[in-house]
């Protein structure tokens, strides 16, 4: 999304028998100056909203002792991950626009890819953990405190981090072994896996197999856990005799379900189709949804439908207003 439309010369790294690129060009979302200005303002606004909204969630959960329970512990981690998630892509987009350049180094591109998809994995795992938390709360309310112990919560989050780090280390090492010749223009605003694989002049079969097998397992297993949790939750809720009781039970899960549908819908649309069926334009729109829009919406979705969190946020904002 840079201002300049003149592409810099391709820089090459000399190998034994061939040349390979040492940097990539991020072409962004548009080549039209007027559209670039609009997109810059849009991305800046969404990024500020993402950081501010999630920071308020972190602050509210930290200062309100009533929110020191498993559900908000997981939400705290989700908000932290969402800030990091957006910060891996949007600041680079904004900096490229201001500086009028489009380049990113080979190592910088792989680093960005690593962190983007590590945080995608973390979002994925945390949504599954939050679904399990809701399952225990609705289906086993009398045993909730005994089941969702602080030790188990810490173990679930730590296990998520370790798995996400190792998963993306595998995919990054597989990407690093590929050669990239001649064409180095990425029709995207960050270093995404699919466009990078299309640019490679090496055999990418192993990468694609790993994305559709191990990568799919990493994404699908938590998704299946979420579905199983909500099947059990639905069965339990339907056994509640009063309509008011059913609505109250379902309302505790509404925010989580909204985020799940938004997150998984765009992920599946982009990454779990054969590369030959991908459209760059549609991939870009879907990617903007899960990298920029979803982290921005999460604080609003959770706070608007949660009285305890809304009350804590009002107290935090009220304190800041009084102190100023």
C-alpha positions in Angstrom: 0.0 0.0 0.0 2.9 2.3 -0.7 2.6 5.6 -2.4 5.2 5.0 -5.1 4.1 3.0 -8.1 7.5 2.6 -9.5 8.8 -0.8 -8.5 12.5 -0.8 -7.4 14.9 -3.0 -9.1 14.9 -6.6 -8.0 17.9 -7.4 -5.8 19.4 -10.8 -6.2 21.4 -13.2 -4.1 23.9 -15.2 -6.2 23.9 -18.9 -5.6 25.9 -21.6 -7.2 23.8 -22.2 -10.3 21.1 -19.6 -10.1 20.0 -16.2 -8.8 17.4 -15.8 -6.1 15.7 -12.7 -4.6 17.0 -11.1 -1.4 13.9 -9.0 -0.9 10.2 -9.0 -1.8 7.9 -6.2 -3.0 4.6 -5.9 -1.0 2.2 -4.6 -3.6 -0.4 -3.9 -1.0 -4.2 -3.5 -1.6 -4.2 -0.9 -4.3 -2.0 0.9 -6.8 -4.3 4.0 -7.0 -3.0 7.0 -5.0 -6.5 8.1 -3.9 -7.4 4.5 -2.8 -4.1 4.2 -1.0 -4.8 7.4 1.1 -8.2 6.0 2.0 -6.8 2.6 2.9 -4.1 4.2 5.0 -6.7 6.1 7.1 -8.8 2.9 7.3 -5.9 0.7 8.5 -4.7 3.4 10.9 -8.2 3.7 12.4 -8.7 0.0 12.7 -5.3 -0.5 14.3 -5.8 2.2 16.9 -9.2 0.7 17.7 -7.7 -2.7 18.0 -4.9 -1.7 20.3 -7.1 0.6 22.4 -10.0 -1.8 22.7 -7.8 -4.8 23.6 -5.7 -2.7 26.1 -8.9 -1.7 27.8 -9.9 -5.3 28.1 -6.5 -6.2 29.6 -6.7 -3.3 32.0 -10.3 -4.0 33.1 -9.6 -7.7 33.8 -6.4 -6.8 35.7 -7.9 -4.3 38.0 -11.3 -5.9 38.7 -11.0 -8.9 41.1 -14.4 -10.2 40.1 -13.0 -11.0 36.7 -10.1 -13.1 38.0 -11.8 -16.3 36.9 -10.9 -18.8 34.1 -13.2 -17.3 31.4 -11.6 -13.8 31.7 -8.1 -15.3 32.1 -8.5 -16.8 28.6 -10.1 -13.6 27.3 -7.1 -11.7 28.7 -4.7 -13.9 26.7 -6.9 -13.6 23.6 -6.7 -9.8 23.8 -3.0 -9.8 24.3 -2.6 -12.1 21.2 -4.9 -9.9 19.1 -2.7 -6.8 19.8 0.4 -8.8 18.8 -1.4 -10.3 15.8 -2.4 -6.9 14.3 1.0 -5.4 15.2 2.8 -8.0 13.0 1.2 -6.6 9.8 -0.5 -3.2 10.1 2.5 -1.1 11.3 4.5 -2.3 8.3 1.7 -1.4 6.0 1.5 2.1 7.5 5.3 2.6 7.4 5.5 1.5 3.8 2.8 4.1 2.9 4.5 6.9 4.8 8.0 6.1 3.5 6.9 5.4 -0.1 8.5 2.0 -0.3 7.3 -1.5 -0.8 10.3 -3.7 0.0 10.8 -6.2 2.8 13.9 -8.3 3.1 13.9 -12.1 2.6 14.6 -12.7 6.3 12.1 -10.0 7.3 9.4 -11.7 5.2 9.9 -15.1 6.8 10.0 -13.5 10.3 6.7 -11.7 9.6 5.1 -14.9 8.2 6.3 -16.8 11.3 4.7 -14.4 13.8 1.5 -13.8 11.8 0.7 -17.5 11.7 1.9 -18.2 15.2 -0.6 -15.8 16.5 -3.2 -17.3 14.2 -2.5 -20.6 15.8 -2.8 -19.0 19.3 -6.2 -17.5 18.4 -7.3 -20.9 17.2 -6.2 -22.7 20.4 -7.6 -20.0 22.7 -11.0 -20.1 21.0 -11.1 -23.9 21.6 -10.0 -23.5 25.3 -12.7 -20.9 25.8 -15.3 -23.2 24.3 -14.2 -25.9 26.7 -14.5 -23.4 29.6 -18.1 -22.6 28.5 -18.9 -26.3 28.2 -17.8 -26.9 31.8 -19.7 -23.8 33.0 -23.0 -24.8 31.4 -22.9 -28.6 31.6 -21.1 -29.0 35.0 -21.7 -25.8 36.9 -21.4 -27.4 40.4 -18.0 -28.8 39.5 -16.7 -25.7 37.6 -14.3 -24.5 40.3 -12.9 -28.0 40.8 -12.4 -28.7 37.1 -11.2 -25.3 35.9 -8.3 -24.9 38.4 -5.6 -22.2 37.9 -3.1 -25.0 37.2 -5.2 -26.4 34.4 -5.8 -22.9 32.9 -2.1 -22.1 33.0 -1.3 -25.5 31.4 -3.8 -25.0 28.6 -2.4 -21.6 27.7 1.2 -22.7 28.0 0.5 -25.8 25.8 -1.1 -23.5 23.2 2.0 -21.3 23.1 4.4 -24.2 22.8 2.4 -25.9 20.0 2.0 -22.6 18.1 5.7 -21.9 18.3 6.7 -25.4 17.1 4.1 -25.5 14.4 5.2 -22.3 12.7 8.9 -23.2 13.2 8.2 -26.2 11.0 6.5 -24.2 8.2 9.0 -21.4 8.3 11.9 -23.8 7.9 10.1 -25.5 5.0 9.6 -22.1 3.4 13.3 -21.1 4.0 14.5 -24.0 1.9 12.7 -22.8 -1.2 14.3 -20.8 -4.0 12.7 -17.6 -5.2 13.9 -16.5 -8.7 13.2 -13.4 -10.9 9.6 -12.5 -9.8 9.6 -11.1 -6.2 6.3 -9.1 -6.2 3.8 -10.3 -3.6 0.2 -9.1 -4.4 -0.6 -8.7 -0.8 0.0 -6.4 2.2 2.1 -8.9 4.2 4.1 -12.0 3.6 1.4 -14.6 3.3 2.1 -18.3 2.7 0.0 -18.8 -0.4 1.5 -15.9 -2.5 5.0 -16.9 -1.4 4.5 -20.5 -2.6 3.3 -19.2 -5.9 6.5 -17.1 -6.3 8.8 -20.0 -5.6 10.8 -21.6 -8.5 11.3 -24.7 -6.3 9.1 -27.7 -5.9 6.5 -26.6 -3.3 4.7 -30.0 -3.1 6.0 -30.8 0.4 5.0 -27.3 1.7 1.5 -27.7 0.3 1.1 -31.2 1.7 2.2 -30.0 5.2 -0.3 -27.1 5.0 -3.1 -29.4 4.0 -2.2 -32.1 6.5 -0.3 -30.9 9.6 -1.6 -27.4 9.2 -5.1 -28.6 8.7 -4.8 -30.8 11.8 -3.7 -27.8 13.9 -6.7 -25.8 12.7 -9.3 -28.5 12.5 -8.7 -30.3 15.8 -9.6 -27.2 17.9 -12.5 -26.5 15.6 -13.9 -30.0 16.2 -13.4 -29.5 19.9 -15.4 -26.3 19.7 -18.2 -28.0 17.7 -18.3 -30.9 20.2 -18.4 -28.5 23.2 -21.4 -26.6 21.6 -23.2 -29.8 20.8 -23.0 -30.8 24.4 -23.9 -27.2 25.5 -27.0 -27.2 23.2 -28.2 -30.6 24.6 -27.8 -29.3 28.1 -29.5 -26.0 27.5 -32.5 -27.7 25.7 -33.1 -29.7 28.9 -33.7 -26.4 30.8 -37.5 -26.1 31.3 -37.9 -22.3 31.2 -37.3 -20.2 28.1 -35.7 -17.5 30.2 -33.2 -20.1 31.6 -32.3 -21.3 28.1 -31.8 -17.8 26.8 -29.5 -16.9 29.8 -27.4 -20.1 29.2 -27.1 -19.4 25.5 -26.3 -15.7 26.0 -23.1 -16.6 27.9 -21.8 -18.3 24.7 -23.1 -15.8 22.1 -20.0 -13.6 22.0 -17.7 -16.6 21.7 -19.7 -18.1 18.9 -19.7 -14.8 16.9 -15.9 -14.6 17.0 -15.6 -18.3 16.1 -17.7 -18.0 13.0 -15.8 -14.8 11.9 -12.4 -16.3 12.5 -12.8 -19.8 11.1 -14.9 -18.7 8.1 -12.1 -16.5 6.7 -9.3 -18.9 7.6 -11.0 -21.8 5.8 -11.8 -19.7 2.7 -8.1 -18.7 2.3 -6.0 -21.6 3.3 -7.9 -24.8 2.9 -8.6 -24.7 -0.8 -6.2 -26.0 -3.5 -3.8 -23.2 -4.6 -5.1 -23.3 -8.2 -8.5 -22.2 -7.0 -7.3 -19.1 -5.2 -8.2 -15.6 -6.3 -5.7 -13.0 -5.2 -8.5 -10.4 -4.7 -10.7 -12.7 -2.6 -7.8 -14.0 -0.6 -6.8 -10.5 0.2 -10.3 -9.5 1.4 -10.6 -12.6 3.5 -7.1 -12.1 5.0 -7.9 -8.5 5.9 -10.9 -9.8 7.8 -9.0 -12.2 10.0 -5.8 -10.2 10.4 -7.3 -6.7 10.9 -11.1 -6.7 11.3 -11.5 -9.7 13.7 -8.9 -8.5 16.3 -10.6 -5.1 16.2 -14.1 -6.5 16.7 -13.3 -8.9 19.5 -13.3 -6.3 22.3 -16.6 -4.9 21.1 -18.2 -8.3 20.7 -17.2 -9.4 24.2 -17.8 -6.2 26.0 -21.2 -5.4 24.5 -22.7 -8.8 25.5 -21.1 -9.1 28.9 -22.4 -7.1 31.8 -19.5 -7.8 34.2 -16.9 -6.8 31.6 -18.9 -3.8 30.6 -19.1 -2.7 34.2 -15.4 -3.1 34.7 -14.6 -1.1 31.5 -16.9 1.7 32.7 -15.0 1.8 36.0 -11.7 1.9 34.2 -12.8 4.7 31.9 -14.4 6.6 34.8 -11.2 6.5 36.8 -9.2 7.8 33.8 -11.7 10.6 33.3 -11.7 11.6 37.0 -7.9 11.5 37.2 -7.5 13.7 34.1 
